[in-house]
Amino acid sequence: MGKALADKEKDVFALPDRDRAKPAPDLIETLNKKEDENVEKIWLDEAEKRYEEYKKGKIKAIPAKEAFQEARNRLL
């Protein structure tokens, strides 16, 4: 990390929480633009495939609360 970037980072971290949070969504959005342009189609295809499997009885649904808890557990 260059000195200029380190100085900017230091300034940002010195801000109050609410001010520090303001640019976060915009910064994240700039990163997301670099993602594969096909990612949305890939996710849609996957969702449709899973829905078809569910309708055919090949997979079972679980409550959202359980799904999110399982996802959190995997991240920790």
PDB file of N, CA, C and O in Angstrom:
ATOM      1  N   MET A   1       0.854  -1.162   0.000  1.00  0.00           N
ATOM      2  CA  MET A   1       0.000   0.000   0.000  1.00  0.00           C
ATOM      3  C   MET A   1       0.906   1.233   0.000  1.00  0.00           C
ATOM      4  O   MET A   1       1.825   1.342   0.812  1.00  0.00           O
ATOM      5  N   GLY A   2       0.633   2.156  -0.921  1.00  0.00           N
ATOM      6  CA  GLY A   2       1.430   3.370  -0.995  1.00  0.00           C
ATOM      7  C   GLY A   2       1.129   4.307   0.149  1.00  0.00           C
ATOM      8  O   GLY A   2       0.104   4.181   0.819  1.00  0.00           O
ATOM      9  N   LYS A   3       2.026   5.246   0.370  1.00  0.00           N
ATOM     10  CA  LYS A   3       1.859   6.196   1.472  1.00  0.00           C
ATOM     11  C   LYS A   3       0.594   7.028   1.313  1.00  0.00           C
ATOM     12  O   LYS A   3      -0.114   7.270   2.291  1.00  0.00           O
ATOM     13  N   ALA A   4       0.300   7.470   0.083  1.00  0.00           N
ATOM     14  CA  ALA A   4      -0.898   8.274  -0.139  1.00  0.00           C
ATOM     15  C   ALA A   4      -2.151   7.494   0.253  1.00  0.00           C
ATOM     16  O   ALA A   4      -3.047   8.036   0.900  1.00  0.00           O
ATOM     17  N   LEU A   5      -2.213   6.234  -0.136  1.00  0.00           N
ATOM     18  CA  LEU A   5      -3.360   5.402   0.212  1.00  0.00           C
ATOM     19  C   LEU A   5      -3.423   5.180   1.720  1.00  0.00           C
ATOM     20  O   LEU A   5      -4.503   5.231   2.309  1.00  0.00           O
ATOM     21  N   ALA A   6      -2.295   4.940   2.335  1.00  0.00           N
ATOM     22  CA  ALA A   6      -2.256   4.739   3.790  1.00  0.00           C
ATOM     23  C   ALA A   6      -2.732   5.994   4.508  1.00  0.00           C
ATOM     24  O   ALA A   6      -3.437   5.900   5.513  1.00  0.00           O
ATOM     25  N   ASP A   7      -2.354   7.175   4.004  1.00  0.00           N
ATOM     26  CA  ASP A   7      -2.797   8.435   4.614  1.00  0.00           C
ATOM     27  C   ASP A   7      -4.310   8.605   4.480  1.00  0.00           C
ATOM     28  O   ASP A   7      -4.982   9.023   5.422  1.00  0.00           O
ATOM     29  N   LYS A   8      -4.830   8.280   3.312  1.00  0.00           N
ATOM     30  CA  LYS A   8      -6.286   8.383   3.109  1.00  0.00           C
ATOM     31  C   LYS A   8      -7.023   7.406   4.011  1.00  0.00           C
ATOM     32  O   LYS A   8      -8.046   7.745   4.605  1.00  0.00           O
ATOM     33  N   GLU A   9      -6.502   6.205   4.109  1.00  0.00           N
ATOM     34  CA  GLU A   9      -7.119   5.205   4.961  1.00  0.00           C
ATOM     35  C   GLU A   9      -7.125   5.678   6.421  1.00  0.00           C
ATOM     36  O   GLU A   9      -8.121   5.522   7.126  1.00  0.00           O
ATOM     37  N   LYS A  10      -6.039   6.239   6.850  1.00  0.00           N
ATOM     38  CA  LYS A  10      -5.942   6.758   8.221  1.00  0.00           C
ATOM     39  C   LYS A  10      -6.993   7.839   8.448  1.00  0.00           C
ATOM     40  O   LYS A  10      -7.649   7.862   9.490  1.00  0.00           O
ATOM     41  N   ASP A  11      -7.154   8.733   7.476  1.00  0.00           N
ATOM     42  CA  ASP A  11      -8.157   9.800   7.591  1.00  0.00           C
ATOM     43  C   ASP A  11      -9.571   9.234   7.674  1.00  0.00           C
ATOM     44  O   ASP A  11     -10.383   9.680   8.485  1.00  0.00           O
ATOM     45  N   VAL A  12      -9.855   8.250   6.828  1.00  0.00           N
ATOM     46  CA  VAL A  12     -11.188   7.653   6.812  1.00  0.00           C
ATOM     47  C   VAL A  12     -11.482   6.959   8.134  1.00  0.00           C
ATOM     48  O   VAL A  12     -12.573   7.115   8.682  1.00  0.00           O
ATOM     49  N   PHE A  13     -10.538   6.205   8.649  1.00  0.00           N
ATOM     50  CA  PHE A  13     -10.768   5.496   9.909  1.00  0.00           C
ATOM     51  C   PHE A  13     -10.891   6.439  11.107  1.00  0.00           C
ATOM     52  O   PHE A  13     -11.373   6.035  12.165  1.00  0.00           O
ATOM     53  N   ALA A  14     -10.464   7.675  10.950  1.00  0.00           N
ATOM     54  CA  ALA A  14     -10.596   8.656  12.026  1.00  0.00           C
ATOM     55  C   ALA A  14     -11.991   9.278  12.067  1.00  0.00           C
ATOM     56  O   ALA A  14     -12.347   9.935  13.045  1.00  0.00           O
ATOM     57  N   LEU A  15     -12.772   9.077  11.022  1.00  0.00           N
ATOM     58  CA  LEU A  15     -14.122   9.643  10.965  1.00  0.00           C
ATOM     59  C   LEU A  15     -15.064   8.923  11.927  1.00  0.00           C
ATOM     60  O   LEU A  15     -14.825   7.773  12.292  1.00  0.00           O
ATOM     61  N   PRO A  16     -16.150   9.613  12.340  1.00  0.00           N
ATOM     62  CA  PRO A  16     -17.178   8.939  13.142  1.00  0.00           C
ATOM     63  C   PRO A  16     -17.803   7.802  12.324  1.00  0.00           C
ATOM     64  O   PRO A  16     -17.776   7.834  11.094  1.00  0.00           O
ATOM     65  N   ASP A  17     -18.358   6.810  13.002  1.00  0.00           N
ATOM     66  CA  ASP A  17     -18.917   5.632  12.332  1.00  0.00           C
ATOM     67  C   ASP A  17     -19.867   5.984  11.196  1.00  0.00           C
ATOM     68  O   ASP A  17     -19.734   5.448  10.096  1.00  0.00           O
ATOM     69  N   ARG A  18     -20.829   6.883  11.445  1.00  0.00           N
ATOM     70  CA  ARG A  18     -21.825   7.172  10.422  1.00  0.00           C
ATOM     71  C   ARG A  18     -21.212   7.805   9.187  1.00  0.00           C
ATOM     72  O   ARG A  18     -21.675   7.560   8.073  1.00  0.00           O
ATOM     73  N   ASP A  19     -20.183   8.612   9.365  1.00  0.00           N
ATOM     74  CA  ASP A  19     -19.503   9.224   8.220  1.00  0.00           C
ATOM     75  C   ASP A  19     -18.629   8.200   7.486  1.00  0.00           C
ATOM     76  O   ASP A  19     -18.506   8.238   6.262  1.00  0.00           O
ATOM     77  N   ARG A  20     -18.038   7.302   8.239  1.00  0.00           N
ATOM     78  CA  ARG A  20     -17.202   6.259   7.643  1.00  0.00           C
ATOM     79  C   ARG A  20     -18.042   5.316   6.781  1.00  0.00           C
ATOM     80  O   ARG A  20     -17.570   4.797   5.770  1.00  0.00           O
ATOM     81  N   ALA A  21     -19.285   5.105   7.192  1.00  0.00           N
ATOM     82  CA  ALA A  21     -20.156   4.168   6.480  1.00  0.00           C
ATOM     83  C   ALA A  21     -20.705   4.742   5.177  1.00  0.00           C
ATOM     84  O   ALA A  21     -21.080   3.984   4.283  1.00  0.00           O
ATOM     85  N   LYS A  22     -20.757   6.054   5.056  1.00  0.00           N
ATOM     86  CA  LYS A  22     -21.379   6.665   3.870  1.00  0.00           C
ATOM     87  C   LYS A  22     -20.776   6.212   2.552  1.00  0.00           C
ATOM     88  O   LYS A  22     -21.540   5.857   1.653  1.00  0.00           O
ATOM     89  N   PRO A  23     -19.465   6.197   2.372  1.00  0.00           N
ATOM     90  CA  PRO A  23     -18.942   5.809   1.059  1.00  0.00           C
ATOM     91  C   PRO A  23     -18.871   4.295   0.832  1.00  0.00           C
ATOM     92  O   PRO A  23     -18.580   3.852  -0.279  1.00  0.00           O
ATOM     93  N   ALA A  24     -19.132   3.503   1.867  1.00  0.00           N
ATOM     94  CA  ALA A  24     -18.975   2.043   1.747  1.00  0.00           C
ATOM     95  C   ALA A  24     -19.798   1.441   0.607  1.00  0.00           C
ATOM     96  O   ALA A  24     -19.242   0.685  -0.190  1.00  0.00           O
ATOM     97  N   PRO A  25     -21.097   1.740   0.490  1.00  0.00           N
ATOM     98  CA  PRO A  25     -21.861   1.131  -0.609  1.00  0.00           C
ATOM     99  C   PRO A  25     -21.309   1.495  -1.992  1.00  0.00           C
ATOM    100  O   PRO A  25     -21.266   0.654  -2.890  1.00  0.00           O
ATOM    101  N   ASP A  26     -20.894   2.735  -2.153  1.00  0.00           N
ATOM    102  CA  ASP A  26     -20.343   3.158  -3.447  1.00  0.00           C
ATOM    103  C   ASP A  26     -19.026   2.456  -3.747  1.00  0.00           C
ATOM    104  O   ASP A  26     -18.769   2.067  -4.886  1.00  0.00           O
ATOM    105  N   LEU A  27     -18.195   2.295  -2.723  1.00  0.00           N
ATOM    106  CA  LEU A  27     -16.930   1.592  -2.925  1.00  0.00           C
ATOM    107  C   LEU A  27     -17.169   0.136  -3.313  1.00  0.00           C
ATOM    108  O   LEU A  27     -16.517  -0.391  -4.214  1.00  0.00           O
ATOM    109  N   ILE A  28     -18.100  -0.502  -2.630  1.00  0.00           N
ATOM    110  CA  ILE A  28     -18.416  -1.900  -2.922  1.00  0.00           C
ATOM    111  C   ILE A  28     -18.985  -2.027  -4.330  1.00  0.00           C
ATOM    112  O   ILE A  28     -18.660  -2.967  -5.055  1.00  0.00           O
ATOM    113  N   GLU A  29     -19.832  -1.083  -4.712  1.00  0.00           N
ATOM    114  CA  GLU A  29     -20.418  -1.121  -6.058  1.00  0.00           C
ATOM    115  C   GLU A  29     -19.346  -1.034  -7.132  1.00  0.00           C
ATOM    116  O   GLU A  29     -19.461  -1.683  -8.172  1.00  0.00           O
ATOM    117  N   THR A  30     -18.315  -0.248  -6.900  1.00  0.00           N
ATOM    118  CA  THR A  30     -17.249  -0.148  -7.901  1.00  0.00           C
ATOM    119  C   THR A  30     -16.514  -1.473  -8.037  1.00  0.00           C
ATOM    120  O   THR A  30     -16.017  -1.792  -9.118  1.00  0.00           O
ATOM    121  N   LEU A  31     -16.437  -2.245  -6.968  1.00  0.00           N
ATOM    122  CA  LEU A  31     -15.807  -3.567  -7.039  1.00  0.00           C
ATOM    123  C   LEU A  31     -16.704  -4.551  -7.777  1.00  0.00           C
ATOM    124  O   LEU A  31     -16.230  -5.368  -8.566  1.00  0.00           O
ATOM    125  N   ASN A  32     -18.002  -4.465  -7.511  1.00  0.00           N
ATOM    126  CA  ASN A  32     -18.945  -5.393  -8.128  1.00  0.00           C
ATOM    127  C   ASN A  32     -19.013  -5.225  -9.636  1.00  0.00           C
ATOM    128  O   ASN A  32     -19.326  -6.189 -10.335  1.00  0.00           O
ATOM    129  N   LYS A  33     -18.735  -4.052 -10.161  1.00  0.00           N
ATOM    130  CA  LYS A  33     -18.791  -3.825 -11.597  1.00  0.00           C
ATOM    131  C   LYS A  33     -17.737  -4.631 -12.329  1.00  0.00           C
ATOM    132  O   LYS A  33     -17.871  -4.879 -13.527  1.00  0.00           O
ATOM    133  N   LYS A  34     -16.713  -5.036 -11.644  1.00  0.00           N
ATOM    134  CA  LYS A  34     -15.640  -5.789 -12.263  1.00  0.00           C
ATOM    135  C   LYS A  34     -15.931  -7.282 -12.298  1.00  0.00           C
ATOM    136  O   LYS A  34     -15.156  -8.055 -12.860  1.00  0.00           O
ATOM    137  N   GLU A  35     -17.046  -7.688 -11.699  1.00  0.00           N
ATOM    138  CA  GLU A  35     -17.397  -9.103 -11.681  1.00  0.00           C
ATOM    139  C   GLU A  35     -17.772  -9.565 -13.082  1.00  0.00           C
ATOM    140  O   GLU A  35     -18.046  -8.757 -13.970  1.00  0.00           O
ATOM    141  N   ASP A  36     -17.778 -10.842 -13.254  1.00  0.00           N
ATOM    142  CA  ASP A  36     -18.195 -11.447 -14.508  1.00  0.00           C
ATOM    143  C   ASP A  36     -19.576 -10.918 -14.895  1.00  0.00           C
ATOM    144  O   ASP A  36     -20.511 -10.968 -14.095  1.00  0.00           O
ATOM    145  N   GLU A  37     -19.699 -10.421 -16.105  1.00  0.00           N
ATOM    146  CA  GLU A  37     -20.969  -9.867 -16.557  1.00  0.00           C
ATOM    147  C   GLU A  37     -22.061 -10.927 -16.633  1.00  0.00           C
ATOM    148  O   GLU A  37     -23.245 -10.590 -16.648  1.00  0.00           O
ATOM    149  N   ASN A  38     -21.689 -12.183 -16.680  1.00  0.00           N
ATOM    150  CA  ASN A  38     -22.664 -13.265 -16.781  1.00  0.00           C
ATOM    151  C   ASN A  38     -23.125 -13.781 -15.431  1.00  0.00           C
ATOM    152  O   ASN A  38     -23.940 -14.701 -15.372  1.00  0.00           O
ATOM    153  N   VAL A  39     -22.624 -13.211 -14.349  1.00  0.00           N
ATOM    154  CA  VAL A  39     -22.917 -13.772 -13.026  1.00  0.00           C
ATOM    155  C   VAL A  39     -24.415 -13.747 -12.727  1.00  0.00           C
ATOM    156  O   VAL A  39     -24.929 -14.681 -12.112  1.00  0.00           O
ATOM    157  N   GLU A  40     -25.115 -12.713 -13.143  1.00  0.00           N
ATOM    158  CA  GLU A  40     -26.550 -12.648 -12.874  1.00  0.00           C
ATOM    159  C   GLU A  40     -27.283 -13.784 -13.600  1.00  0.00           C
ATOM    160  O   GLU A  40     -28.165 -14.421 -13.024  1.00  0.00           O
ATOM    161  N   LYS A  41     -26.923 -14.033 -14.843  1.00  0.00           N
ATOM    162  CA  LYS A  41     -27.540 -15.125 -15.609  1.00  0.00           C
ATOM    163  C   LYS A  41     -27.199 -16.477 -14.988  1.00  0.00           C
ATOM    164  O   LYS A  41     -28.049 -17.366 -14.927  1.00  0.00           O
ATOM    165  N   ILE A  42     -25.968 -16.631 -14.531  1.00  0.00           N
ATOM    166  CA  ILE A  42     -25.556 -17.886 -13.903  1.00  0.00           C
ATOM    167  C   ILE A  42     -26.390 -18.151 -12.653  1.00  0.00           C
ATOM    168  O   ILE A  42     -26.853 -19.272 -12.442  1.00  0.00           O
ATOM    169  N   TRP A  43     -26.587 -17.108 -11.811  1.00  0.00           N
ATOM    170  CA  TRP A  43     -27.389 -17.278 -10.601  1.00  0.00           C
ATOM    171  C   TRP A  43     -28.849 -17.583 -10.938  1.00  0.00           C
ATOM    172  O   TRP A  43     -29.478 -18.416 -10.286  1.00  0.00           O
ATOM    173  N   LEU A  44     -29.383 -16.910 -11.953  1.00  0.00           N
ATOM    174  CA  LEU A  44     -30.765 -17.153 -12.360  1.00  0.00           C
ATOM    175  C   LEU A  44     -30.927 -18.589 -12.856  1.00  0.00           C
ATOM    176  O   LEU A  44     -31.889 -19.264 -12.490  1.00  0.00           O
ATOM    177  N   ASP A  45     -30.000 -19.057 -13.679  1.00  0.00           N
ATOM    178  CA  ASP A  45     -30.041 -20.443 -14.159  1.00  0.00           C
ATOM    179  C   ASP A  45     -29.994 -21.432 -12.998  1.00  0.00           C
ATOM    180  O   ASP A  45     -30.724 -22.423 -12.988  1.00  0.00           O
ATOM    181  N   GLU A  46     -29.131 -21.158 -12.023  1.00  0.00           N
ATOM    182  CA  GLU A  46     -29.016 -22.042 -10.860  1.00  0.00           C
ATOM    183  C   GLU A  46     -30.311 -22.056 -10.058  1.00  0.00           C
ATOM    184  O   GLU A  46     -30.766 -23.115  -9.625  1.00  0.00           O
ATOM    185  N   ALA A  47     -30.907 -20.878  -9.858  1.00  0.00           N
ATOM    186  CA  ALA A  47     -32.165 -20.788  -9.107  1.00  0.00           C
ATOM    187  C   ALA A  47     -33.276 -21.557  -9.823  1.00  0.00           C
ATOM    188  O   ALA A  47     -34.048 -22.274  -9.186  1.00  0.00           O
ATOM    189  N   GLU A  48     -33.354 -21.409 -11.142  1.00  0.00           N
ATOM    190  CA  GLU A  48     -34.373 -22.123 -11.905  1.00  0.00           C
ATOM    191  C   GLU A  48     -34.165 -23.638 -11.838  1.00  0.00           C
ATOM    192  O   GLU A  48     -35.127 -24.396 -11.713  1.00  0.00           O
ATOM    193  N   LYS A  49     -32.907 -24.074 -11.921  1.00  0.00           N
ATOM    194  CA  LYS A  49     -32.594 -25.501 -11.830  1.00  0.00           C
ATOM    195  C   LYS A  49     -33.026 -26.060 -10.478  1.00  0.00           C
ATOM    196  O   LYS A  49     -33.627 -27.132 -10.400  1.00  0.00           O
ATOM    197  N   ARG A  50     -32.712 -25.321  -9.416  1.00  0.00           N
ATOM    198  CA  ARG A  50     -33.076 -25.791  -8.075  1.00  0.00           C
ATOM    199  C   ARG A  50     -34.587 -25.812  -7.879  1.00  0.00           C
ATOM    200  O   ARG A  50     -35.125 -26.713  -7.236  1.00  0.00           O
ATOM    201  N   TYR A  51     -35.271 -24.808  -8.440  1.00  0.00           N
ATOM    202  CA  TYR A  51     -36.728 -24.770  -8.320  1.00  0.00           C
ATOM    203  C   TYR A  51     -37.359 -25.965  -9.031  1.00  0.00           C
ATOM    204  O   TYR A  51     -38.287 -26.579  -8.505  1.00  0.00           O
ATOM    205  N   GLU A  52     -36.872 -26.291 -10.197  1.00  0.00           N
ATOM    206  CA  GLU A  52     -37.375 -27.456 -10.934  1.00  0.00           C
ATOM    207  C   GLU A  52     -37.126 -28.738 -10.136  1.00  0.00           C
ATOM    208  O   GLU A  52     -37.999 -29.603 -10.069  1.00  0.00           O
ATOM    209  N   GLU A  53     -35.946 -28.864  -9.531  1.00  0.00           N
ATOM    210  CA  GLU A  53     -35.643 -30.043  -8.708  1.00  0.00           C
ATOM    211  C   GLU A  53     -36.588 -30.115  -7.510  1.00  0.00           C
ATOM    212  O   GLU A  53     -37.030 -31.198  -7.128  1.00  0.00           O
ATOM    213  N   TYR A  54     -36.896 -28.963  -6.921  1.00  0.00           N
ATOM    214  CA  TYR A  54     -37.824 -28.916  -5.790  1.00  0.00           C
ATOM    215  C   TYR A  54     -39.220 -29.365  -6.235  1.00  0.00           C
ATOM    216  O   TYR A  54     -39.856 -30.177  -5.564  1.00  0.00           O
ATOM    217  N   LYS A  55     -39.694 -28.833  -7.373  1.00  0.00           N
ATOM    218  CA  LYS A  55     -41.034 -29.201  -7.855  1.00  0.00           C
ATOM    219  C   LYS A  55     -41.126 -30.686  -8.169  1.00  0.00           C
ATOM    220  O   LYS A  55     -42.196 -31.273  -8.010  1.00  0.00           O
ATOM    221  N   LYS A  56     -40.036 -31.313  -8.611  1.00  0.00           N
ATOM    222  CA  LYS A  56     -40.023 -32.735  -8.938  1.00  0.00           C
ATOM    223  C   LYS A  56     -39.791 -33.604  -7.707  1.00  0.00           C
ATOM    224  O   LYS A  56     -39.786 -34.831  -7.807  1.00  0.00           O
ATOM    225  N   GLY A  57     -39.599 -32.974  -6.537  1.00  0.00           N
ATOM    226  CA  GLY A  57     -39.390 -33.721  -5.303  1.00  0.00           C
ATOM    227  C   GLY A  57     -37.975 -34.242  -5.115  1.00  0.00           C
ATOM    228  O   GLY A  57     -37.726 -35.059  -4.229  1.00  0.00           O
ATOM    229  N   LYS A  58     -37.053 -33.778  -5.935  1.00  0.00           N
ATOM    230  CA  LYS A  58     -35.664 -34.232  -5.820  1.00  0.00           C
ATOM    231  C   LYS A  58     -34.937 -33.583  -4.647  1.00  0.00           C
ATOM    232  O   LYS A  58     -33.998 -34.160  -4.099  1.00  0.00           O
ATOM    233  N   ILE A  59     -35.367 -32.396  -4.268  1.00  0.00           N
ATOM    234  CA  ILE A  59     -34.784 -31.714  -3.101  1.00  0.00           C
ATOM    235  C   ILE A  59     -35.913 -31.165  -2.243  1.00  0.00           C
ATOM    236  O   ILE A  59     -37.017 -30.928  -2.735  1.00  0.00           O
ATOM    237  N   LYS A  60     -35.636 -30.965  -0.972  1.00  0.00           N
ATOM    238  CA  LYS A  60     -36.634 -30.428  -0.046  1.00  0.00           C
ATOM    239  C   LYS A  60     -36.267 -28.996   0.327  1.00  0.00           C
ATOM    240  O   LYS A  60     -35.096 -28.618   0.360  1.00  0.00           O
ATOM    241  N   ALA A  61     -37.291 -28.226   0.603  1.00  0.00           N
ATOM    242  CA  ALA A  61     -37.090 -26.851   1.048  1.00  0.00           C
ATOM    243  C   ALA A  61     -36.809 -26.854   2.555  1.00  0.00           C
ATOM    244  O   ALA A  61     -37.253 -27.739   3.286  1.00  0.00           O
ATOM    245  N   ILE A  62     -36.071 -25.853   2.991  1.00  0.00           N
ATOM    246  CA  ILE A  62     -35.875 -25.654   4.430  1.00  0.00           C
ATOM    247  C   ILE A  62     -36.251 -24.214   4.743  1.00  0.00           C
ATOM    248  O   ILE A  62     -36.141 -23.343   3.880  1.00  0.00           O
ATOM    249  N   PRO A  63     -36.696 -23.952   5.973  1.00  0.00           N
ATOM    250  CA  PRO A  63     -37.063 -22.585   6.334  1.00  0.00           C
ATOM    251  C   PRO A  63     -35.876 -21.628   6.157  1.00  0.00           C
ATOM    252  O   PRO A  63     -34.724 -21.993   6.394  1.00  0.00           O
ATOM    253  N   ALA A  64     -36.183 -20.403   5.739  1.00  0.00           N
ATOM    254  CA  ALA A  64     -35.140 -19.398   5.502  1.00  0.00           C
ATOM    255  C   ALA A  64     -34.274 -19.203   6.743  1.00  0.00           C
ATOM    256  O   ALA A  64     -33.058 -19.038   6.638  1.00  0.00           O
ATOM    257  N   LYS A  65     -34.900 -19.221   7.914  1.00  0.00           N
ATOM    258  CA  LYS A  65     -34.145 -19.028   9.154  1.00  0.00           C
ATOM    259  C   LYS A  65     -33.031 -20.073   9.279  1.00  0.00           C
ATOM    260  O   LYS A  65     -31.909 -19.750   9.668  1.00  0.00           O
ATOM    261  N   GLU A  66     -33.349 -21.314   8.949  1.00  0.00           N
ATOM    262  CA  GLU A  66     -32.348 -22.389   8.998  1.00  0.00           C
ATOM    263  C   GLU A  66     -31.262 -22.188   7.942  1.00  0.00           C
ATOM    264  O   GLU A  66     -30.074 -22.372   8.205  1.00  0.00           O
ATOM    265  N   ALA A  67     -31.698 -21.808   6.749  1.00  0.00           N
ATOM    266  CA  ALA A  67     -30.737 -21.621   5.652  1.00  0.00           C
ATOM    267  C   ALA A  67     -29.742 -20.514   6.001  1.00  0.00           C
ATOM    268  O   ALA A  67     -28.537 -20.671   5.802  1.00  0.00           O
ATOM    269  N   PHE A  68     -30.248 -19.397   6.520  1.00  0.00           N
ATOM    270  CA  PHE A  68     -29.355 -18.291   6.869  1.00  0.00           C
ATOM    271  C   PHE A  68     -28.446 -18.650   8.029  1.00  0.00           C
ATOM    272  O   PHE A  68     -27.283 -18.247   8.052  1.00  0.00           O
ATOM    273  N   GLN A  69     -28.963 -19.407   8.999  1.00  0.00           N
ATOM    274  CA  GLN A  69     -28.125 -19.819  10.123  1.00  0.00           C
ATOM    275  C   GLN A  69     -27.012 -20.744   9.642  1.00  0.00           C
ATOM    276  O   GLN A  69     -25.870 -20.629  10.087  1.00  0.00           O
ATOM    277  N   GLU A  70     -27.341 -21.656   8.737  1.00  0.00           N
ATOM    278  CA  GLU A  70     -26.336 -22.570   8.196  1.00  0.00           C
ATOM    279  C   GLU A  70     -25.260 -21.776   7.430  1.00  0.00           C
ATOM    280  O   GLU A  70     -24.069 -22.066   7.537  1.00  0.00           O
ATOM    281  N   ALA A  71     -25.697 -20.785   6.669  1.00  0.00           N
ATOM    282  CA  ALA A  71     -24.739 -19.944   5.932  1.00  0.00           C
ATOM    283  C   ALA A  71     -23.824 -19.197   6.900  1.00  0.00           C
ATOM    284  O   ALA A  71     -22.614 -19.121   6.687  1.00  0.00           O
ATOM    285  N   ARG A  72     -24.412 -18.644   7.971  1.00  0.00           N
ATOM    286  CA  ARG A  72     -23.598 -17.937   8.976  1.00  0.00           C
ATOM    287  C   ARG A  72     -22.585 -18.874   9.609  1.00  0.00           C
ATOM    288  O   ARG A  72     -21.424 -18.508   9.795  1.00  0.00           O
ATOM    289  N   ASN A  73     -23.021 -20.080   9.939  1.00  0.00           N
ATOM    290  CA  ASN A  73     -22.137 -21.058  10.565  1.00  0.00           C
ATOM    291  C   ASN A  73     -20.953 -21.411   9.650  1.00  0.00           C
ATOM    292  O   ASN A  73     -19.825 -21.587  10.110  1.00  0.00           O
ATOM    293  N   ARG A  74     -21.233 -21.508   8.371  1.00  0.00           N
ATOM    294  CA  ARG A  74     -20.164 -21.841   7.422  1.00  0.00           C
ATOM    295  C   ARG A  74     -19.153 -20.717   7.285  1.00  0.00           C
ATOM    296  O   ARG A  74     -17.977 -20.958   7.011  1.00  0.00           O
ATOM    297  N   LEU A  75     -19.617 -19.484   7.476  1.00  0.00           N
ATOM    298  CA  LEU A  75     -18.714 -18.337   7.349  1.00  0.00           C
ATOM    299  C   LEU A  75     -17.851 -18.134   8.588  1.00  0.00           C
ATOM    300  O   LEU A  75     -16.801 -17.495   8.523  1.00  0.00           O
ATOM    301  N   LEU A  76     -18.291 -18.673   9.698  1.00  0.00           N
ATOM    302  CA  LEU A  76     -17.543 -18.463  10.952  1.00  0.00           C
ATOM    303  C   LEU A  76     -16.511 -19.501  11.182  1.00  0.00           C
ATOM    304  O   LEU A  76     -15.805 -19.459  12.189  1.00  0.00           O
TER     305      LEU A  76
END
